[in-house]
């Protein structure tokens, strides 16, 4: 391919496209295992939906669309659900004394999240 008769911008574009194509073929992509993919052990899907609803309710209360009592009741239900879920998780970890795999998995996950 003769690049002498082409302009600088076209030469650069050809070089860049070729380099990116070769890079995609040679460099292997790997999935990041960061904090984004993880969720808290006690956080169920239902509780997560409730927490998002509470945040939305708070935004509406700030704008004056929802009364304070409605927001307060929703917030109390969410806090109550979080407390119950945490206690239930701890009870399940403590109850299963013969098989400590779940406990050690929970502890190692906590250690990893504290390091980051």
C-alpha positions, 0 to 999 in steps of 0.5 A: 500500500503506497501512502506517499500520495495520500494526505496526512489525515488519511495516512493516520486514519489507515494506520489507526484502523489497522492498529486497532484491528490487530490489537483487537485480534491479539489482545484478549479481553477479560471480564473485570471482577470489580465492585460493580457486579457484587451485591450485598449478601443480605440484599434480595431482589425484593428488598432492592426494589423497595429501596429504589422505591424509597429513594423515588418517594424521597425525591417526590417528597422533596418536590412536594408530590408526596406527603411526609407521612407516606414517605415516613411509612415507606422509609420505616418499612425499608429500614425494617426490611433491611434489619430483618434481612441482616438478622436472618443472614446472621442467623443462617450463618450461625445455624449451619455449624456443621458446614462452615463453607457459607460462613467462610465465603461471607467472611472472605467476601467482606475482607475483599470489599474492605481492601478495595 
